Amino acid sequence: MHAPATTGHEGHAPASTGHDGHAPASAGHEVRAPATGHEGHAPASAGHEGPAPATTGRAPASTGHEGHAPPSEGHAPPDGEAPPLPEGHAVVEIAPDRLQLIGVRLARAERTSVAGQVRASAVVQPDERREAHVHSKLMGWIDRLYVNTVGQQVKRGDPLYSLYSQDLFAAQQEYANVRRTHPDLAAAARERLRLWDVPEDQIKLIEQKGPQRTVVFRSPIGGTVLEKMVLRGHFIEPGMMLYRIADLSEVWILSDVYEFEVQRVDRTGTAEVRVQGLEAPFRARVDYVYPTVDPATRTVRIRLVAANPAGLLRPGSFATVLLPTVAGEALTVPEEAVIDTGRQQIVYVAVGPGRFRPVAVTVGRRGEGRVEVRGGLREGDEVVASAQFLIDSESRLRATDQPMGHGGH
């Protein structure tokens, strides 16, 4: 039989009498207190060695997701989750009867062939292959002007001016003499007149009637006089330009395209051209892409050719061209589905019955009523294609009514 533990045993307290069925601890036996809430396990006491509770090294599990930390901000949402809402916009919910009232129509984002267009500024210019500069090869005086105004229409062979030249008169006399005395030298003298651009009819006149005081010179092409540099009585010298004449029945349209867009242009297509002062657009053929880049504007010149039978396309007129691009398959939506806010492009995606979520998208080529979507949508998404501005207004209003930082969530 053991005596009850006395208070003289250092370091051991008497057992509590509150536990039914347990005798008090005897002297020399270790006393253990029961663990609170966990039957049969003692809590770690102060001063006893043992593993410490895990308080560092791991973050506590988030509520409802054991063992996983919540996703941090600033990363793209995982596949399948909705993208972040554009700033100043909120998700919109509209009753079915109201959807019919405002005429909401949905369209599917799908892959289609899209060619697109490149917009560029341009200017109308004469076709250089249909242009002539009239120069003098002789020294003399203008006796008469047959064409004396800029803009005058001329035909090939029409008289332009008559010239008195001492050198020309001497050459006529020489030709007339050798025709009678030295026929073998006549061909050389006649060729000399022809190389001075003396017209064939004037040479025949010299052969029939002898040397002429003045000789008439004619237009080398038919067209419009763009420049005139002489007046009656002017003294002219070899190399001096007298007229600039161009055939404007076909003109060039020179457009400047940024160098990063040049490779997209279809070099075998036709462009739509709008000229200031003309109501209706017209078509022009892509003729040539110049091989150099303007170092100041970083643009490449593209030449278009357009028929101008009525003369409505005047050199110097400014124009806007829509150049065709090479067709390719891409994810597209109707062009009217995209709302351009000035800072970004937004579409409204149907995420449930009467529920629409604004999504910022990146757009590309446009053509045939559709626009390429390069980012923000997946194939098969349904977007609002009509009444989208009403939904956009509702989205902005709801965003302003919600607390800061919680719009649309």
C-alpha positions as CSV (number, residue, x, y, z in Angstrom):
1,M,0.0,0.0,0.0
2,H,1.3,3.4,-1.0
3,A,1.0,6.6,1.0
4,P,-0.5,9.6,-0.6
5,A,1.9,12.1,-2.2
6,T,2.9,14.8,0.2
7,T,3.8,18.4,-0.6
8,G,7.3,17.6,0.4
9,H,8.0,16.0,-3.0
10,E,9.5,18.9,-5.0
11,G,8.2,19.6,-8.5
12,H,5.0,17.4,-8.3
13,A,1.6,18.9,-7.5
14,P,-1.1,16.8,-6.0
15,A,-3.4,15.2,-8.5
16,S,-6.7,16.9,-9.0
17,T,-9.7,15.4,-7.4
18,G,-12.0,16.4,-10.2
19,H,-11.3,13.3,-12.3
20,D,-13.6,10.5,-11.3
21,G,-12.1,7.0,-11.1
22,H,-8.5,8.0,-10.9
23,A,-6.4,7.8,-7.8
24,P,-4.1,10.5,-6.8
25,A,-0.6,10.3,-8.3
26,S,1.8,8.5,-6.0
27,A,5.2,9.9,-5.1
28,G,7.9,9.2,-7.7
29,H,5.4,8.9,-10.6
30,E,5.4,11.5,-13.4
31,V,2.2,13.4,-13.6
32,R,0.7,14.3,-17.0
33,A,-2.2,16.7,-17.5
34,P,-4.8,15.8,-20.1
35,A,-4.7,17.7,-23.4
36,T,-7.6,20.1,-23.9
37,G,-9.9,19.1,-26.7
38,H,-7.7,16.1,-27.8
39,E,-8.2,13.0,-25.7
40,G,-5.1,11.2,-24.8
41,H,-2.5,13.8,-25.9
42,A,-0.7,16.3,-23.7
43,P,0.1,19.8,-24.9
44,A,3.7,20.8,-25.2
45,S,4.7,22.3,-21.9
46,A,7.0,25.2,-21.5
47,G,10.5,24.1,-20.9
48,H,10.1,20.5,-22.3
49,E,11.9,19.7,-25.5
50,G,9.9,18.7,-28.5
51,P,8.8,19.8,-31.9
52,A,7.5,23.3,-32.0
53,P,4.2,24.0,-33.8
54,A,4.6,25.0,-37.5
55,T,4.2,28.8,-37.5
56,T,6.6,29.9,-40.2
57,G,7.6,28.7,-43.7
58,R,4.1,28.2,-45.0
59,A,1.2,30.6,-45.5
60,P,-2.0,29.5,-43.9
61,A,-4.4,27.9,-46.4
62,S,-7.0,30.3,-47.9
63,T,-10.6,29.8,-46.8
64,G,-12.3,27.2,-48.9
65,H,-9.2,26.2,-50.9
66,E,-7.0,24.0,-48.7
67,G,-3.3,24.2,-49.4
68,H,-3.5,26.8,-52.2
69,A,-2.6,30.5,-52.0
70,P,-5.0,32.9,-53.8
71,P,-3.8,34.1,-57.2
72,S,-1.8,37.3,-57.1
73,E,-2.9,40.4,-59.1
74,G,-1.2,41.5,-62.3
75,H,-1.3,38.1,-64.1
76,A,-3.5,37.0,-66.9
77,P,-6.4,34.9,-65.7
78,P,-6.1,31.1,-66.3
79,D,-7.7,29.6,-69.3
80,G,-11.4,29.4,-68.9
81,E,-11.7,32.4,-66.5
82,A,-13.2,35.8,-67.7
83,P,-10.7,38.5,-68.6
84,P,-10.5,41.6,-66.4
85,L,-13.2,44.3,-67.1
86,P,-12.1,47.4,-69.1
87,E,-11.8,50.4,-66.8
88,G,-15.0,52.3,-66.4
89,H,-17.2,49.4,-67.6
90,A,-19.4,46.8,-65.8
91,V,-21.3,43.7,-66.7
92,V,-24.8,44.4,-67.9
93,E,-27.9,42.4,-67.3
94,I,-31.0,43.1,-69.4
95,A,-34.4,41.4,-69.1
96,P,-35.5,39.3,-72.2
97,D,-38.4,41.6,-73.0
98,R,-36.2,44.6,-73.1
99,L,-33.7,42.8,-75.3
100,Q,-36.3,42.4,-77.9
101,L,-37.5,46.0,-77.5
102,I,-34.0,47.5,-78.2
103,G,-33.3,45.0,-80.9
104,V,-30.2,43.3,-79.6
105,R,-28.6,40.9,-82.2
106,L,-25.8,38.5,-81.6
107,A,-23.0,37.4,-84.0
108,R,-20.5,34.7,-83.6
109,A,-16.7,35.2,-83.6
110,E,-15.5,32.9,-86.4
111,R,-12.5,32.3,-88.7
112,T,-13.1,33.8,-92.1
113,S,-11.0,34.9,-95.0
114,V,-10.3,38.6,-94.7
115,A,-8.3,40.8,-97.1
116,G,-8.5,44.2,-95.4
117,Q,-7.3,47.5,-96.6
118,V,-4.5,50.0,-96.0
119,R,-5.5,53.6,-95.9
120,A,-3.0,56.2,-97.2
121,S,-2.9,59.8,-98.4
122,A,-2.1,60.4,-102.1
123,V,-1.8,63.1,-104.8
124,V,-2.8,63.0,-108.4
125,Q,0.1,63.5,-110.9
126,P,0.5,63.3,-114.7
127,D,1.7,60.0,-116.1
128,E,5.4,60.6,-116.8
129,R,5.3,58.2,-119.7
130,R,2.7,60.4,-121.3
131,E,4.5,63.7,-120.8
132,A,6.8,65.7,-123.2
133,H,9.0,68.7,-122.7
134,V,9.5,70.9,-125.8
135,H,13.0,72.3,-126.0
136,S,14.7,74.3,-128.7
137,K,17.9,73.0,-130.4
138,L,18.5,76.3,-132.1
139,M,19.2,79.9,-131.3
140,G,16.7,82.4,-132.6
141,W,13.6,84.5,-132.0
142,I,10.0,83.5,-131.6
143,D,8.1,84.9,-134.5
144,R,4.6,83.6,-133.7
145,L,2.9,81.5,-131.0
146,Y,0.2,79.2,-132.1
147,V,-0.3,77.8,-128.6
148,N,-0.1,80.7,-126.1
149,T,-2.1,79.7,-123.0
150,V,-1.6,77.1,-120.2
151,G,-4.3,74.5,-120.2
152,Q,-4.8,74.6,-124.0
153,Q,-5.5,71.3,-125.6
154,V,-3.3,70.2,-128.5
155,K,-3.1,67.3,-130.8
156,R,0.0,65.5,-132.0
157,G,1.4,67.6,-134.9
158,D,-0.4,70.8,-134.1
159,P,1.8,74.0,-134.6
160,L,3.3,75.4,-131.4
161,Y,5.4,78.3,-132.6
162,S,7.4,79.6,-135.6
163,L,11.1,80.5,-135.3
164,Y,13.5,82.8,-137.1
165,S,17.0,81.5,-136.8
166,Q,20.1,82.6,-138.8
167,D,21.7,79.2,-138.4
168,L,18.5,77.5,-139.6
169,F,18.2,79.9,-142.6
170,A,21.8,79.1,-143.6
171,A,21.2,75.4,-143.3
172,Q,18.2,75.8,-145.6
173,Q,20.3,77.6,-148.2
174,E,22.9,74.9,-148.1
175,Y,20.4,72.2,-148.6
176,A,18.8,74.0,-151.5
177,N,22.2,74.4,-153.2
178,V,23.5,70.9,-152.9
179,R,20.2,69.4,-154.2
180,R,21.0,71.1,-157.5
181,T,24.8,70.8,-157.7
182,H,25.8,67.9,-155.5
183,P,22.9,65.4,-155.1
184,D,25.3,63.1,-153.2
185,L,25.5,65.6,-150.4
186,A,21.8,66.5,-150.3
187,A,21.0,63.5,-148.0
188,A,23.4,64.8,-145.3
189,A,22.1,68.3,-145.5
190,R,18.5,67.1,-145.2
191,E,19.4,64.9,-142.2
192,R,20.8,68.0,-140.5
193,L,17.5,69.7,-140.7
194,R,15.7,66.7,-139.4
195,L,18.0,66.4,-136.4
196,W,17.1,70.0,-135.5
197,D,13.4,68.8,-135.2
198,V,12.4,70.6,-138.4
199,P,9.0,68.9,-139.3
200,E,8.8,66.8,-142.4
201,D,6.2,69.1,-144.0
202,Q,8.5,72.1,-143.5
203,I,11.4,70.3,-145.2
204,K,9.1,69.5,-148.2
205,L,8.1,73.2,-148.3
206,I,11.8,74.1,-148.4
207,E,12.3,71.6,-151.3
208,Q,9.4,73.1,-153.2
209,K,9.7,76.9,-152.5
210,G,13.3,77.3,-151.3
211,P,14.6,78.6,-147.9
212,Q,11.9,80.0,-145.6
213,R,12.5,83.0,-143.3
214,T,10.6,81.3,-140.4
215,V,10.0,77.6,-139.7
216,V,7.0,76.2,-137.9
217,F,7.6,73.7,-135.1
218,R,4.9,71.2,-134.0
219,S,3.7,69.4,-130.9
220,P,5.3,65.9,-130.4
221,I,2.3,64.5,-128.5
222,G,-1.4,65.3,-127.9
223,G,-2.5,66.5,-124.5
224,T,-2.8,69.5,-122.3
225,V,-0.3,72.3,-122.0
226,L,0.8,72.3,-118.3
227,E,3.6,74.9,-118.6
228,K,4.5,77.7,-121.2
229,M,7.8,79.6,-120.8
230,V,7.8,81.8,-123.9
231,L,6.1,84.8,-125.4
232,R,6.1,86.2,-128.9
233,G,9.4,87.9,-129.7
234,H,11.4,86.0,-127.1
235,F,15.0,85.1,-127.8
236,I,15.6,81.4,-127.2
237,E,18.7,79.3,-126.9
238,P,19.5,75.6,-127.3
239,G,18.3,73.6,-124.2
240,M,15.7,76.1,-123.2
241,M,12.3,74.5,-122.3
242,L,9.4,76.1,-124.1
243,Y,6.4,74.0,-123.3
244,R,5.5,71.1,-121.0
245,I,2.7,69.0,-122.4
246,A,1.0,65.9,-120.8
247,D,-1.6,63.5,-121.9
248,L,-4.1,63.4,-119.0
249,S,-6.4,60.6,-120.3
250,E,-4.6,58.4,-117.8
251,V,-3.0,59.7,-114.6
252,W,-0.9,58.5,-111.7
253,I,-2.0,58.5,-108.1
254,L,1.0,58.5,-105.8
255,S,0.3,57.3,-102.3
256,D,2.7,57.2,-99.3
257,V,2.4,54.0,-97.2
258,Y,4.3,53.4,-93.9
259,E,7.1,50.9,-94.4
260,F,5.7,48.3,-92.0
261,E,2.4,48.1,-94.0
262,V,4.0,47.8,-97.5
263,Q,4.4,44.0,-97.4
264,R,0.6,43.6,-96.7
265,V,-0.4,45.4,-99.9
266,D,-1.6,43.3,-102.8
267,R,0.5,44.4,-105.7
268,T,-1.8,42.9,-108.3
269,G,-5.1,44.4,-106.9
270,T,-7.1,47.6,-107.4
271,A,-7.6,50.3,-104.8
272,E,-10.5,52.5,-104.0
273,V,-9.7,56.2,-104.4
274,R,-11.5,59.3,-103.2
275,V,-10.5,62.6,-104.5
276,Q,-11.4,65.9,-102.9
277,G,-14.1,67.6,-104.9
278,L,-15.5,64.4,-106.5
279,E,-18.5,62.8,-104.9
280,A,-18.1,59.2,-106.1
281,P,-15.0,57.0,-105.5
282,F,-13.3,55.2,-108.4
283,R,-10.9,52.3,-108.8
284,A,-7.2,52.5,-109.7
285,R,-4.8,49.7,-110.5
286,V,-1.7,49.1,-108.3
287,D,1.1,49.7,-110.8
288,Y,4.4,49.9,-109.0
289,V,6.0,49.9,-105.5
290,Y,9.0,52.2,-105.3
291,P,12.2,50.5,-103.9
292,T,13.2,53.3,-101.5
293,V,12.0,54.7,-98.1
294,D,11.6,58.4,-97.5
295,P,14.0,59.0,-94.5
296,A,11.9,61.9,-93.2
297,T,8.5,60.2,-93.1
298,R,9.5,56.5,-93.1
299,T,7.0,55.9,-96.0
300,V,7.2,54.0,-99.3
301,R,5.6,55.4,-102.4
302,I,3.1,53.3,-104.2
303,R,2.0,54.2,-107.7
304,L,-1.6,53.7,-108.9
305,V,-2.8,54.2,-112.5
306,A,-6.4,55.5,-113.2
307,A,-8.2,56.2,-116.4
308,N,-9.3,59.8,-116.8
309,P,-11.3,60.1,-120.0
310,A,-13.4,63.0,-118.8
311,G,-10.5,64.9,-117.3
312,L,-12.0,65.1,-113.8
313,L,-8.8,64.0,-112.2
314,R,-6.6,67.0,-112.1
315,P,-2.8,66.9,-111.3
316,G,-2.2,68.3,-107.8
317,S,-5.5,67.1,-106.3
318,F,-5.3,65.4,-102.9
319,A,-6.8,62.0,-102.5
320,T,-7.3,59.2,-100.0
321,V,-6.7,55.6,-101.2
322,L,-7.7,52.2,-99.7
323,L,-5.1,49.8,-100.9
324,P,-6.0,46.1,-101.0
325,T,-4.1,43.6,-98.9
326,V,-3.3,39.9,-99.4
327,A,-6.2,37.8,-98.1
328,G,-5.7,35.4,-95.1
329,E,-7.8,33.5,-92.6
330,A,-8.3,35.1,-89.3
331,L,-10.7,35.3,-86.3
332,T,-13.3,38.0,-87.2
333,V,-16.5,39.7,-85.9
334,P,-18.9,42.1,-87.7
335,E,-17.3,45.5,-87.9
336,E,-20.2,47.1,-86.1
337,A,-19.7,44.9,-83.0
338,V,-16.4,46.8,-82.2
339,I,-16.8,50.1,-80.2
340,D,-13.8,52.4,-80.4
341,T,-13.6,54.5,-77.3
342,G,-10.6,56.4,-78.6
343,R,-8.2,54.6,-76.2
344,Q,-9.3,51.0,-76.8
345,Q,-11.7,48.8,-78.7
346,I,-14.5,47.0,-76.8
347,V,-17.0,44.3,-77.7
348,Y,-19.8,42.9,-75.5
349,V,-19.7,39.1,-75.1
350,A,-22.9,37.2,-74.2
351,V,-22.1,35.2,-71.0
352,G,-25.6,34.1,-70.2
353,P,-29.2,34.9,-70.9
354,G,-29.5,38.7,-71.0
355,R,-26.0,39.0,-69.5
356,F,-23.2,40.8,-71.4
357,R,-19.6,41.3,-70.4
358,P,-17.4,44.1,-71.9
359,V,-14.1,42.8,-73.2
360,A,-11.2,44.8,-74.6
361,V,-9.9,43.5,-77.9
362,T,-7.0,44.1,-80.3
363,V,-8.2,44.5,-83.9
364,G,-6.4,44.2,-87.2
365,R,-7.4,44.1,-90.8
366,R,-10.9,45.2,-92.0
367,G,-12.7,44.2,-95.1
368,E,-16.1,43.2,-96.4
369,G,-17.9,44.3,-93.3
370,R,-15.8,42.3,-90.8
371,V,-12.8,43.1,-88.7
372,E,-9.9,40.8,-87.5
373,V,-9.7,40.3,-83.8
374,R,-6.1,39.5,-82.8
375,G,-6.7,39.2,-79.0
376,G,-9.5,39.2,-76.4
377,L,-11.9,36.7,-78.0
378,R,-12.1,33.0,-78.6
379,E,-13.6,31.3,-81.6
380,G,-17.3,30.7,-81.0
381,D,-17.8,33.7,-78.6
382,E,-21.1,35.5,-79.3
383,V,-20.9,39.3,-79.4
384,V,-23.4,42.0,-79.6
385,A,-23.7,43.2,-83.2
386,S,-26.6,45.7,-82.9
387,A,-27.8,48.0,-80.1
388,Q,-24.3,47.8,-78.8
389,F,-24.1,51.5,-78.0
390,L,-27.2,51.3,-75.7
391,I,-25.5,48.4,-73.9
392,D,-22.3,50.3,-73.7
393,S,-24.1,53.3,-72.1
394,E,-25.7,51.0,-69.5
395,S,-22.3,49.4,-68.8
396,R,-20.7,52.8,-68.1
397,L,-23.6,53.9,-65.9
398,R,-23.4,50.8,-63.8
399,A,-19.7,51.2,-63.4
400,T,-20.1,54.7,-62.0
401,D,-22.7,53.4,-59.5
402,Q,-20.4,50.7,-58.0
403,P,-17.8,51.3,-55.4
404,M,-14.2,52.2,-56.5
405,G,-12.3,49.0,-57.4
406,H,-15.4,46.8,-57.4
407,G,-16.9,47.7,-60.8
408,G,-18.6,44.7,-62.3
409,H,-17.4,42.1,-59.7
